[in-house]
Amino acid sequence: MLDEASEFIDEMSDEAVSSLKNLMGAYILEVANHQFPGVYYWHEEQNQPVFVSGEPSFSIGIMPLSKIGG
């Protein structure tokens, strides 16, 4: 979906790009949470959610919004 949208990025408003980024990020986070239950946190420096799974044995975190925006 992001690959297709990237073909039209120049025609999209900033608001539409931001909405698409947030929707895709939320989808990725929810799929991760469904597959590997964990906890959401807010990463202050990155100003975005981070999903952490595996605690207390280990922890793995993902922050998809940075990658989606790139």
Distance bins in CASP14 RR format, pairs under 12 A and 6 or more apart:
PFRMAT RR
TARGET T0000
AUTHOR 0000-0000-0000
RMODE 2
METHOD distances of the structure
MODEL  1
1 7 0 0 0 0 0 1 0 0 0 0 0
1 8 0 0 0 0 0 1 0 0 0 0 0
1 20 0 0 0 0 1 0 0 0 0 0 0
1 21 0 0 0 0 0 1 0 0 0 0 0
1 23 0 0 0 0 1 0 0 0 0 0 0
1 24 1 0 0 1 0 0 0 0 0 0 0
1 25 0 0 0 0 0 1 0 0 0 0 0
1 27 0 0 0 0 1 0 0 0 0 0 0
1 28 0 0 0 0 0 1 0 0 0 0 0
1 68 0 0 0 0 0 1 0 0 0 0 0
2 8 0 0 0 0 0 1 0 0 0 0 0
2 9 0 0 0 0 1 0 0 0 0 0 0
2 17 0 0 0 0 0 1 0 0 0 0 0
2 20 1 0 0 1 0 0 0 0 0 0 0
2 21 0 0 0 0 1 0 0 0 0 0 0
2 23 0 0 0 0 0 1 0 0 0 0 0
2 24 1 0 0 1 0 0 0 0 0 0 0
2 25 0 0 0 0 1 0 0 0 0 0 0
2 27 0 0 0 0 0 1 0 0 0 0 0
2 28 0 0 0 0 0 1 0 0 0 0 0
2 64 0 0 0 0 0 1 0 0 0 0 0
2 67 0 0 0 0 1 0 0 0 0 0 0
2 68 1 0 0 1 0 0 0 0 0 0 0
2 69 0 0 0 0 1 0 0 0 0 0 0
2 70 0 0 0 0 1 0 0 0 0 0 0
3 9 0 0 0 0 0 1 0 0 0 0 0
3 24 0 0 0 0 0 1 0 0 0 0 0
3 68 0 0 0 0 0 1 0 0 0 0 0
4 12 0 0 0 0 0 1 0 0 0 0 0
4 20 0 0 0 0 0 1 0 0 0 0 0
4 24 0 0 0 0 0 1 0 0 0 0 0
5 11 0 0 0 0 0 1 0 0 0 0 0
5 12 1 0 0 1 0 0 0 0 0 0 0
5 16 0 0 0 0 1 0 0 0 0 0 0
5 17 0 0 0 0 1 0 0 0 0 0 0
5 19 0 0 0 0 0 1 0 0 0 0 0
5 20 1 0 1 0 0 0 0 0 0 0 0
5 21 0 0 0 0 1 0 0 0 0 0 0
5 23 0 0 0 0 0 1 0 0 0 0 0
5 24 0 0 0 0 1 0 0 0 0 0 0
5 68 0 0 0 0 0 1 0 0 0 0 0
5 69 0 0 0 0 0 1 0 0 0 0 0
6 12 0 0 0 0 1 0 0 0 0 0 0
6 17 0 0 0 0 0 1 0 0 0 0 0
6 20 0 0 0 0 1 0 0 0 0 0 0
6 21 0 0 0 0 0 1 0 0 0 0 0
6 24 0 0 0 0 0 1 0 0 0 0 0
6 68 0 0 0 0 0 1 0 0 0 0 0
6 69 0 0 0 0 0 1 0 0 0 0 0
6 70 0 0 0 0 1 0 0 0 0 0 0
8 16 0 0 0 0 1 0 0 0 0 0 0
8 17 0 0 0 0 1 0 0 0 0 0 0
8 20 0 0 0 0 0 1 0 0 0 0 0
9 16 0 0 0 0 1 0 0 0 0 0 0
9 17 1 0 0 1 0 0 0 0 0 0 0
9 18 0 0 0 0 0 1 0 0 0 0 0
9 20 0 0 0 0 1 0 0 0 0 0 0
9 21 0 0 0 0 0 1 0 0 0 0 0
9 69 0 0 0 0 0 1 0 0 0 0 0
9 70 0 0 0 0 0 1 0 0 0 0 0
10 16 0 0 0 0 0 1 0 0 0 0 0
10 17 0 0 0 0 0 1 0 0 0 0 0
11 17 0 0 0 0 0 1 0 0 0 0 0
12 18 0 0 0 0 1 0 0 0 0 0 0
12 19 0 0 0 0 1 0 0 0 0 0 0
12 20 1 0 0 1 0 0 0 0 0 0 0
12 21 0 0 0 0 0 1 0 0 0 0 0
13 19 0 0 0 0 1 0 0 0 0 0 0
13 20 0 0 0 0 0 1 0 0 0 0 0
14 20 0 0 0 0 0 1 0 0 0 0 0
14 21 0 0 0 0 0 1 0 0 0 0 0
15 21 0 0 0 0 0 1 0 0 0 0 0
15 22 0 0 0 0 0 1 0 0 0 0 0
16 22 0 0 0 0 0 1 0 0 0 0 0
16 23 0 0 0 0 0 1 0 0 0 0 0
17 23 0 0 0 0 0 1 0 0 0 0 0
17 24 0 0 0 0 0 1 0 0 0 0 0
17 68 0 0 0 0 0 1 0 0 0 0 0
17 69 0 0 0 0 1 0 0 0 0 0 0
17 70 0 0 0 0 0 1 0 0 0 0 0
18 24 0 0 0 0 0 1 0 0 0 0 0
18 25 0 0 0 0 0 1 0 0 0 0 0
18 65 0 0 0 0 0 1 0 0 0 0 0
18 68 0 0 0 0 0 1 0 0 0 0 0
18 69 0 0 0 0 1 0 0 0 0 0 0
19 25 0 0 0 0 0 1 0 0 0 0 0
19 26 0 0 0 0 0 1 0 0 0 0 0
19 68 0 0 0 0 0 1 0 0 0 0 0
20 26 0 0 0 0 0 1 0 0 0 0 0
20 27 0 0 0 0 0 1 0 0 0 0 0
20 65 0 0 0 0 0 1 0 0 0 0 0
20 68 0 0 0 0 1 0 0 0 0 0 0
20 69 0 0 0 0 1 0 0 0 0 0 0
21 27 0 0 0 0 0 1 0 0 0 0 0
21 28 0 0 0 0 0 1 0 0 0 0 0
21 48 0 0 0 0 1 0 0 0 0 0 0
21 64 0 0 0 0 1 0 0 0 0 0 0
21 65 1 0 0 1 0 0 0 0 0 0 0
21 66 0 0 0 0 1 0 0 0 0 0 0
21 67 0 0 0 0 0 1 0 0 0 0 0
21 68 1 0 1 0 0 0 0 0 0 0 0
21 69 1 0 1 0 0 0 0 0 0 0 0
21 70 0 0 0 0 1 0 0 0 0 0 0
22 28 0 0 0 0 0 1 0 0 0 0 0
22 29 0 0 0 0 0 1 0 0 0 0 0
22 48 0 0 0 0 1 0 0 0 0 0 0
22 49 0 0 0 0 1 0 0 0 0 0 0
22 64 0 0 0 0 0 1 0 0 0 0 0
22 65 1 0 0 1 0 0 0 0 0 0 0
22 68 0 0 0 0 1 0 0 0 0 0 0
22 69 0 0 0 0 0 1 0 0 0 0 0
23 29 0 0 0 0 0 1 0 0 0 0 0
23 30 0 0 0 0 0 1 0 0 0 0 0
23 64 0 0 0 0 0 1 0 0 0 0 0
23 65 0 0 0 0 0 1 0 0 0 0 0
23 68 0 0 0 0 1 0 0 0 0 0 0
24 30 0 0 0 0 0 1 0 0 0 0 0
24 31 0 0 0 0 0 1 0 0 0 0 0
24 64 1 0 0 1 0 0 0 0 0 0 0
24 65 0 0 0 0 1 0 0 0 0 0 0
24 67 0 0 0 0 1 0 0 0 0 0 0
24 68 1 0 1 0 0 0 0 0 0 0 0
24 69 0 0 0 0 1 0 0 0 0 0 0
24 70 0 0 0 0 0 1 0 0 0 0 0
25 31 0 0 0 0 1 0 0 0 0 0 0
25 32 0 0 0 0 1 0 0 0 0 0 0
25 33 0 0 0 0 0 1 0 0 0 0 0
25 40 0 0 0 0 0 1 0 0 0 0 0
25 48 0 0 0 0 1 0 0 0 0 0 0
25 49 0 0 0 0 1 0 0 0 0 0 0
25 50 0 0 0 0 0 1 0 0 0 0 0
25 51 0 0 0 0 1 0 0 0 0 0 0
25 62 0 0 0 0 1 0 0 0 0 0 0
25 63 0 0 0 0 1 0 0 0 0 0 0
25 64 1 0 1 0 0 0 0 0 0 0 0
25 65 1 0 1 0 0 0 0 0 0 0 0
25 66 0 0 0 0 0 1 0 0 0 0 0
25 67 0 0 0 0 1 0 0 0 0 0 0
25 68 1 0 1 0 0 0 0 0 0 0 0
25 69 0 0 0 0 1 0 0 0 0 0 0
26 32 0 0 0 0 0 1 0 0 0 0 0
26 33 0 0 0 0 0 1 0 0 0 0 0
26 40 0 0 0 0 0 1 0 0 0 0 0
26 48 0 0 0 0 0 1 0 0 0 0 0
26 49 0 0 0 0 1 0 0 0 0 0 0
26 51 0 0 0 0 0 1 0 0 0 0 0
26 64 0 0 0 0 1 0 0 0 0 0 0
26 65 0 0 0 0 1 0 0 0 0 0 0
26 68 0 0 0 0 0 1 0 0 0 0 0
27 33 0 0 0 0 0 1 0 0 0 0 0
27 34 0 0 0 0 0 1 0 0 0 0 0
27 51 0 0 0 0 0 1 0 0 0 0 0
27 64 0 0 0 0 1 0 0 0 0 0 0
27 65 0 0 0 0 0 1 0 0 0 0 0
27 68 0 0 0 0 1 0 0 0 0 0 0
28 34 0 0 0 0 0 1 0 0 0 0 0
28 35 0 0 0 0 0 1 0 0 0 0 0
28 48 0 0 0 0 0 1 0 0 0 0 0
28 49 0 0 0 0 0 1 0 0 0 0 0
28 50 0 0 0 0 0 1 0 0 0 0 0
28 51 0 0 0 0 1 0 0 0 0 0 0
28 61 0 0 0 0 0 1 0 0 0 0 0
28 62 1 0 0 1 0 0 0 0 0 0 0
28 63 0 0 0 0 1 0 0 0 0 0 0
28 64 1 0 1 0 0 0 0 0 0 0 0
28 65 0 0 0 0 1 0 0 0 0 0 0
28 66 0 0 0 0 0 1 0 0 0 0 0
28 67 0 0 0 0 1 0 0 0 0 0 0
28 68 1 0 0 1 0 0 0 0 0 0 0
29 35 0 0 0 0 0 1 0 0 0 0 0
29 36 0 0 0 0 0 1 0 0 0 0 0
29 38 0 0 0 0 0 1 0 0 0 0 0
29 39 0 0 0 0 0 1 0 0 0 0 0
29 40 1 0 0 1 0 0 0 0 0 0 0
29 41 0 0 0 0 0 1 0 0 0 0 0
29 48 0 0 0 0 1 0 0 0 0 0 0
29 49 1 0 0 1 0 0 0 0 0 0 0
29 50 0 0 0 0 1 0 0 0 0 0 0
29 51 1 0 1 0 0 0 0 0 0 0 0
29 52 0 0 0 0 0 1 0 0 0 0 0
29 53 0 0 0 0 0 1 0 0 0 0 0
29 61 0 0 0 0 0 1 0 0 0 0 0
29 62 1 0 0 1 0 0 0 0 0 0 0
29 63 0 0 0 0 1 0 0 0 0 0 0
29 64 1 0 0 1 0 0 0 0 0 0 0
29 65 0 0 0 0 1 0 0 0 0 0 0
29 68 0 0 0 0 0 1 0 0 0 0 0
30 36 0 0 0 0 0 1 0 0 0 0 0
30 37 0 0 0 0 0 1 0 0 0 0 0
30 38 0 0 0 0 0 1 0 0 0 0 0
30 40 0 0 0 0 1 0 0 0 0 0 0
30 49 0 0 0 0 0 1 0 0 0 0 0
30 51 0 0 0 0 1 0 0 0 0 0 0
30 62 0 0 0 0 0 1 0 0 0 0 0
30 64 0 0 0 0 0 1 0 0 0 0 0
31 51 0 0 0 0 1 0 0 0 0 0 0
31 53 0 0 0 0 0 1 0 0 0 0 0
31 62 0 0 0 0 0 1 0 0 0 0 0
31 64 0 0 0 0 1 0 0 0 0 0 0
32 38 0 0 0 0 1 0 0 0 0 0 0
32 39 0 0 0 0 0 1 0 0 0 0 0
32 40 0 0 0 0 0 1 0 0 0 0 0
32 49 0 0 0 0 0 1 0 0 0 0 0
32 50 0 0 0 0 0 1 0 0 0 0 0
32 51 1 0 1 0 0 0 0 0 0 0 0
32 52 0 0 0 0 1 0 0 0 0 0 0
32 53 1 0 0 1 0 0 0 0 0 0 0
32 54 0 0 0 0 0 1 0 0 0 0 0
32 60 0 0 0 0 1 0 0 0 0 0 0
32 61 0 0 0 0 1 0 0 0 0 0 0
32 62 1 0 1 0 0 0 0 0 0 0 0
32 63 0 0 0 0 0 1 0 0 0 0 0
32 64 0 0 0 0 1 0 0 0 0 0 0
33 39 0 0 0 0 1 0 0 0 0 0 0
33 40 1 0 0 1 0 0 0 0 0 0 0
33 49 0 0 0 0 0 1 0 0 0 0 0
33 50 0 0 0 0 0 1 0 0 0 0 0
33 51 1 0 0 1 0 0 0 0 0 0 0
33 52 0 0 0 0 0 1 0 0 0 0 0
33 53 1 0 0 1 0 0 0 0 0 0 0
33 54 0 0 0 0 0 1 0 0 0 0 0
33 61 0 0 0 0 0 1 0 0 0 0 0
33 62 0 0 0 0 0 1 0 0 0 0 0
33 64 0 0 0 0 0 1 0 0 0 0 0
34 51 0 0 0 0 0 1 0 0 0 0 0
34 53 0 0 0 0 0 1 0 0 0 0 0
35 51 0 0 0 0 0 1 0 0 0 0 0
35 53 0 0 0 0 1 0 0 0 0 0 0
35 54 0 0 0 0 0 1 0 0 0 0 0
35 60 0 0 0 0 0 1 0 0 0 0 0
35 62 0 0 0 0 0 1 0 0 0 0 0
36 51 0 0 0 0 1 0 0 0 0 0 0
36 52 0 0 0 0 1 0 0 0 0 0 0
36 53 1 0 1 0 0 0 0 0 0 0 0
36 54 1 0 0 1 0 0 0 0 0 0 0
36 55 0 0 0 0 0 1 0 0 0 0 0
36 58 0 0 0 0 0 1 0 0 0 0 0
36 59 0 0 0 0 0 1 0 0 0 0 0
36 60 1 0 0 1 0 0 0 0 0 0 0
36 61 0 0 0 0 1 0 0 0 0 0 0
36 62 0 0 0 0 1 0 0 0 0 0 0
37 51 0 0 0 0 0 1 0 0 0 0 0
37 52 0 0 0 0 0 1 0 0 0 0 0
37 53 1 0 0 1 0 0 0 0 0 0 0
37 54 0 0 0 0 1 0 0 0 0 0 0
37 55 0 0 0 0 0 1 0 0 0 0 0
38 50 0 0 0 0 0 1 0 0 0 0 0
38 51 1 0 0 1 0 0 0 0 0 0 0
38 52 1 0 0 1 0 0 0 0 0 0 0
38 53 1 0 1 0 0 0 0 0 0 0 0
38 54 1 0 0 1 0 0 0 0 0 0 0
38 55 1 0 0 1 0 0 0 0 0 0 0
38 56 0 0 0 0 0 1 0 0 0 0 0
38 59 0 0 0 0 1 0 0 0 0 0 0
38 60 0 0 0 0 1 0 0 0 0 0 0
38 61 0 0 0 0 1 0 0 0 0 0 0
38 62 0 0 0 0 0 1 0 0 0 0 0
39 49 0 0 0 0 0 1 0 0 0 0 0
39 50 0 0 0 0 1 0 0 0 0 0 0
39 51 1 0 0 1 0 0 0 0 0 0 0
39 52 1 0 1 0 0 0 0 0 0 0 0
39 53 1 0 0 1 0 0 0 0 0 0 0
39 54 0 0 0 0 1 0 0 0 0 0 0
39 55 1 0 0 1 0 0 0 0 0 0 0
39 56 0 0 0 0 0 1 0 0 0 0 0
39 59 0 0 0 0 1 0 0 0 0 0 0
39 60 0 0 0 0 0 1 0 0 0 0 0
39 61 0 0 0 0 1 0 0 0 0 0 0
40 48 0 0 0 0 0 1 0 0 0 0 0
40 49 1 0 1 0 0 0 0 0 0 0 0
40 50 1 0 0 1 0 0 0 0 0 0 0
40 51 1 0 1 0 0 0 0 0 0 0 0
40 52 1 0 0 1 0 0 0 0 0 0 0
40 53 0 0 0 0 0 1 0 0 0 0 0
40 61 0 0 0 0 0 1 0 0 0 0 0
40 62 0 0 0 0 0 1 0 0 0 0 0
40 63 0 0 0 0 0 1 0 0 0 0 0
41 48 0 0 0 0 0 1 0 0 0 0 0
41 49 1 0 0 1 0 0 0 0 0 0 0
41 50 1 0 1 0 0 0 0 0 0 0 0
41 51 1 0 0 1 0 0 0 0 0 0 0
41 52 1 0 0 1 0 0 0 0 0 0 0
41 53 0 0 0 0 0 1 0 0 0 0 0
41 55 0 0 0 0 0 1 0 0 0 0 0
41 59 0 0 0 0 0 1 0 0 0 0 0
41 61 0 0 0 0 1 0 0 0 0 0 0
41 62 0 0 0 0 0 1 0 0 0 0 0
41 63 0 0 0 0 1 0 0 0 0 0 0
42 48 1 0 0 1 0 0 0 0 0 0 0
42 49 1 0 0 1 0 0 0 0 0 0 0
42 50 1 0 0 1 0 0 0 0 0 0 0
42 51 0 0 0 0 0 1 0 0 0 0 0
42 52 0 0 0 0 0 1 0 0 0 0 0
42 63 0 0 0 0 0 1 0 0 0 0 0
42 65 0 0 0 0 0 1 0 0 0 0 0
43 49 1 0 0 1 0 0 0 0 0 0 0
43 50 1 0 1 0 0 0 0 0 0 0 0
43 51 0 0 0 0 0 1 0 0 0 0 0
43 52 0 0 0 0 0 1 0 0 0 0 0
43 61 0 0 0 0 1 0 0 0 0 0 0
43 62 0 0 0 0 0 1 0 0 0 0 0
43 63 1 0 0 1 0 0 0 0 0 0 0
43 64 0 0 0 0 0 1 0 0 0 0 0
43 65 0 0 0 0 1 0 0 0 0 0 0
43 66 0 0 0 0 1 0 0 0 0 0 0
44 50 0 0 0 0 0 1 0 0 0 0 0
45 63 0 0 0 0 0 1 0 0 0 0 0
45 66 0 0 0 0 0 1 0 0 0 0 0
46 61 0 0 0 0 0 1 0 0 0 0 0
46 62 0 0 0 0 0 1 0 0 0 0 0
46 63 1 0 0 1 0 0 0 0 0 0 0
46 64 0 0 0 0 0 1 0 0 0 0 0
46 65 1 0 0 1 0 0 0 0 0 0 0
46 66 1 0 0 1 0 0 0 0 0 0 0
46 67 0 0 0 0 0 1 0 0 0 0 0
46 69 0 0 0 0 0 1 0 0 0 0 0
47 63 0 0 0 0 0 1 0 0 0 0 0
47 65 0 0 0 0 1 0 0 0 0 0 0
47 66 0 0 0 0 0 1 0 0 0 0 0
48 61 0 0 0 0 0 1 0 0 0 0 0
48 62 0 0 0 0 0 1 0 0 0 0 0
48 63 1 0 1 0 0 0 0 0 0 0 0
48 64 0 0 0 0 1 0 0 0 0 0 0
48 65 1 0 1 0 0 0 0 0 0 0 0
48 66 1 0 0 1 0 0 0 0 0 0 0
48 67 0 0 0 0 0 1 0 0 0 0 0
48 68 0 0 0 0 1 0 0 0 0 0 0
48 69 0 0 0 0 0 1 0 0 0 0 0
49 61 0 0 0 0 0 1 0 0 0 0 0
49 62 0 0 0 0 1 0 0 0 0 0 0
49 63 1 0 0 1 0 0 0 0 0 0 0
49 64 0 0 0 0 1 0 0 0 0 0 0
49 65 1 0 0 1 0 0 0 0 0 0 0
49 66 0 0 0 0 0 1 0 0 0 0 0
50 59 0 0 0 0 0 1 0 0 0 0 0
50 60 0 0 0 0 0 1 0 0 0 0 0
50 61 1 0 1 0 0 0 0 0 0 0 0
50 62 1 0 0 1 0 0 0 0 0 0 0
50 63 1 0 1 0 0 0 0 0 0 0 0
50 64 0 0 0 0 1 0 0 0 0 0 0
50 65 0 0 0 0 1 0 0 0 0 0 0
50 66 0 0 0 0 0 1 0 0 0 0 0
51 59 0 0 0 0 0 1 0 0 0 0 0
51 60 0 0 0 0 1 0 0 0 0 0 0
51 61 1 0 1 0 0 0 0 0 0 0 0
51 62 1 0 1 0 0 0 0 0 0 0 0
51 63 1 0 0 1 0 0 0 0 0 0 0
51 64 0 0 0 0 1 0 0 0 0 0 0
51 65 0 0 0 0 0 1 0 0 0 0 0
52 58 0 0 0 0 0 1 0 0 0 0 0
52 59 1 0 1 0 0 0 0 0 0 0 0
52 60 1 0 0 1 0 0 0 0 0 0 0
52 61 1 0 1 0 0 0 0 0 0 0 0
52 62 0 0 0 0 1 0 0 0 0 0 0
52 63 0 0 0 0 0 1 0 0 0 0 0
53 59 1 0 0 1 0 0 0 0 0 0 0
53 60 1 0 1 0 0 0 0 0 0 0 0
53 61 1 0 0 1 0 0 0 0 0 0 0
53 62 0 0 0 0 1 0 0 0 0 0 0
54 60 1 0 0 1 0 0 0 0 0 0 0
54 61 0 0 0 0 1 0 0 0 0 0 0
54 62 0 0 0 0 0 1 0 0 0 0 0
55 61 0 0 0 0 1 0 0 0 0 0 0
62 68 0 0 0 0 0 1 0 0 0 0 0
63 69 0 0 0 0 0 1 0 0 0 0 0
64 70 0 0 0 0 0 1 0 0 0 0 0
END
